[in-house]
Amino acid sequence: MDRVIAAEVFVCIAEKGSMTAAADVLDMSRAMVTRYLAQMEQWAGARLLHRTTRRLSLTEAGRETLARCRRMLELVADMAVVSAEEADTPRGLLRVACSQSLAQDVLVATVAEFLRRYPLAAIDLLIGPRSVNLVEERIDLAIRITNDLDPNLIARPLGRCDSVICASPDYLAAHGRPHRVQDLATHNCLTYSYFGKSLWEFDLAGERLVVPVSGNLSANESNVLLAAAVEGAGIAMQPVYATRRLIAEGRLVALLPEAAPQPLGVYGLYGSRRQTPAALRLLLDLLVERFADPAYWPVRPQAPRPDTARARNRTA
């Protein structure tokens, strides 16, 4: 970890008397502040702070370390390490975490473009369905599709992820087509693995509707469920970006066009805005630009007008 930033974090904690206050001043997550303090104590080889439920106070080692950190920061302030042009040149390695589906179908095109533009930079993609701990696993950026953000991380909005209910022609020929969202409860639905019931949420003519669904196949990876849907295993809720080609080819059929599945946000998550590397800042800028392009990031086809949707439901 950067010793200069760690020294700045420690000085700020000592001056503010609180890690939470230091995080606010430094525009840094509390988890990152805690990590820098732990690293500073490791370098010092001693505990630097007394921690109680009400306040923080310096140990003797902490007072000595504080004086040294202040002297170091004064020297740094007088030293021009790199020119402004060099500081703005993206270089070095970025570790980026992402799901397999999003990385394979969407992100890899942006990564390739980024590396063409900035040949001094490098990217290590960490692919998997789980939410990684950015601090513990030293991840620079996580790209997640979620409506449940971690308050300890900085979240930059990239776009909105729309979904579609779909099934293969073979499944529909064998089991029939759902005409209302409530019909999904009687179909074999392919669900994500987690404890408790699977609930699919919809916006139907401006009203929120939650439908419990179940089936004989679940998985913790979106691509697996998508492949199973193509093979006729059941009905799936899948991102528009992953299904548009399969629907256009007739391998999947979009169902219930009047009901919009609950959209999710797409975010770039990172630990701190302070001293953000040029490579991370420019990668985020490029992602915002690309996600705003409908050809790159498709949205759900517009649903019929509410009066049309209500008429369909009455006749179903």
ChimeraX attribute file (.defattr): number of C-alpha atoms within 10 A of each C-alpha:
attribute: neighborCount
match mode: 1-to-1
recipient: residues
	/A:1	10
	/A:2	8
	/A:3	14
	/A:4	13
	/A:5	16
	/A:6	21
	/A:7	22
	/A:8	19
	/A:9	26
	/A:10	28
	/A:11	21
	/A:12	20
	/A:13	23
	/A:14	20
	/A:15	12
	/A:16	14
	/A:17	17
	/A:18	16
	/A:19	22
	/A:20	17
	/A:21	15
	/A:22	23
	/A:23	21
	/A:24	11
	/A:25	13
	/A:26	18
	/A:27	15
	/A:28	21
	/A:29	22
	/A:30	21
	/A:31	19
	/A:32	20
	/A:33	25
	/A:34	17
	/A:35	17
	/A:36	21
	/A:37	22
	/A:38	16
	/A:39	17
	/A:40	22
	/A:41	19
	/A:42	12
	/A:43	10
	/A:44	14
	/A:45	10
	/A:46	14
	/A:47	16
	/A:48	25
	/A:49	21
	/A:50	12
	/A:51	12
	/A:52	8
	/A:53	5
	/A:54	7
	/A:55	11
	/A:56	17
	/A:57	16
	/A:58	18
	/A:59	15
	/A:60	14
	/A:61	15
	/A:62	20
	/A:63	15
	/A:64	13
	/A:65	21
	/A:66	21
	/A:67	11
	/A:68	14
	/A:69	20
	/A:70	15
	/A:71	11
	/A:72	15
	/A:73	16
	/A:74	11
	/A:75	10
	/A:76	12
	/A:77	9
	/A:78	8
	/A:79	9
	/A:80	8
	/A:81	10
	/A:82	9
	/A:83	8
	/A:84	9
	/A:85	7
	/A:86	11
	/A:87	12
	/A:88	14
	/A:89	15
	/A:90	21
	/A:91	17
	/A:92	13
	/A:93	14
	/A:94	19
	/A:95	17
	/A:96	22
	/A:97	26
	/A:98	23
	/A:99	22
	/A:100	18
	/A:101	20
	/A:102	19
	/A:103	20
	/A:104	14
	/A:105	13
	/A:106	17
	/A:107	19
	/A:108	13
	/A:109	13
	/A:110	18
	/A:111	18
	/A:112	11
	/A:113	12
	/A:114	19
	/A:115	15
	/A:116	11
	/A:117	11
	/A:118	15
	/A:119	11
	/A:120	13
	/A:121	18
	/A:122	17
	/A:123	15
	/A:124	12
	/A:125	19
	/A:126	15
	/A:127	15
	/A:128	15
	/A:129	14
	/A:130	12
	/A:131	12
	/A:132	15
	/A:133	11
	/A:134	20
	/A:135	15
	/A:136	10
	/A:137	9
	/A:138	14
	/A:139	20
	/A:140	21
	/A:141	23
	/A:142	23
	/A:143	24
	/A:144	23
	/A:145	20
	/A:146	13
	/A:147	12
	/A:148	9
	/A:149	14
	/A:150	9
	/A:151	9
	/A:152	16
	/A:153	20
	/A:154	19
	/A:155	20
	/A:156	15
	/A:157	16
	/A:158	22
	/A:159	21
	/A:160	18
	/A:161	20
	/A:162	20
	/A:163	22
	/A:164	27
	/A:165	24
	/A:166	24
	/A:167	28
	/A:168	23
	/A:169	18
	/A:170	17
	/A:171	20
	/A:172	17
	/A:173	10
	/A:174	9
	/A:175	11
	/A:176	11
	/A:177	17
	/A:178	17
	/A:179	15
	/A:180	16
	/A:181	21
	/A:182	14
	/A:183	12
	/A:184	19
	/A:185	16
	/A:186	12
	/A:187	17
	/A:188	18
	/A:189	26
	/A:190	26
	/A:191	25
	/A:192	16
	/A:193	13
	/A:194	10
	/A:195	6
	/A:196	6
	/A:197	11
	/A:198	18
	/A:199	14
	/A:200	18
	/A:201	17
	/A:202	19
	/A:203	15
	/A:204	19
	/A:205	18
	/A:206	10
	/A:207	9
	/A:208	13
	/A:209	18
	/A:210	15
	/A:211	15
	/A:212	14
	/A:213	19
	/A:214	18
	/A:215	16
	/A:216	10
	/A:217	15
	/A:218	17
	/A:219	13
	/A:220	14
	/A:221	17
	/A:222	22
	/A:223	18
	/A:224	13
	/A:225	24
	/A:226	25
	/A:227	12
	/A:228	19
	/A:229	25
	/A:230	24
	/A:231	16
	/A:232	18
	/A:233	21
	/A:234	25
	/A:235	29
	/A:236	26
	/A:237	23
	/A:238	22
	/A:239	23
	/A:240	20
	/A:241	21
	/A:242	20
	/A:243	22
	/A:244	18
	/A:245	12
	/A:246	15
	/A:247	17
	/A:248	11
	/A:249	10
	/A:250	13
	/A:251	18
	/A:252	26
	/A:253	21
	/A:254	19
	/A:255	19
	/A:256	19
	/A:257	18
	/A:258	23
	/A:259	23
	/A:260	24
	/A:261	24
	/A:262	17
	/A:263	20
	/A:264	17
	/A:265	16
	/A:266	19
	/A:267	24
	/A:268	24
	/A:269	24
	/A:270	23
	/A:271	24
	/A:272	21
	/A:273	14
	/A:274	10
	/A:275	9
	/A:276	13
	/A:277	17
	/A:278	17
	/A:279	22
	/A:280	20
	/A:281	14
	/A:282	17
	/A:283	21
	/A:284	20
	/A:285	13
	/A:286	16
	/A:287	20
	/A:288	17
	/A:289	14
	/A:290	19
	/A:291	20
	/A:292	14
	/A:293	11
	/A:294	9
	/A:295	10
	/A:296	16
	/A:297	16
	/A:298	18
	/A:299	19
	/A:300	17
	/A:301	13
	/A:302	9
	/A:303	15
	/A:304	13
	/A:305	10
	/A:306	14
	/A:307	9
	/A:308	12
	/A:309	17
	/A:310	15
	/A:311	10
	/A:312	13
	/A:313	12
	/A:314	8
	/A:315	7
	/A:316	9
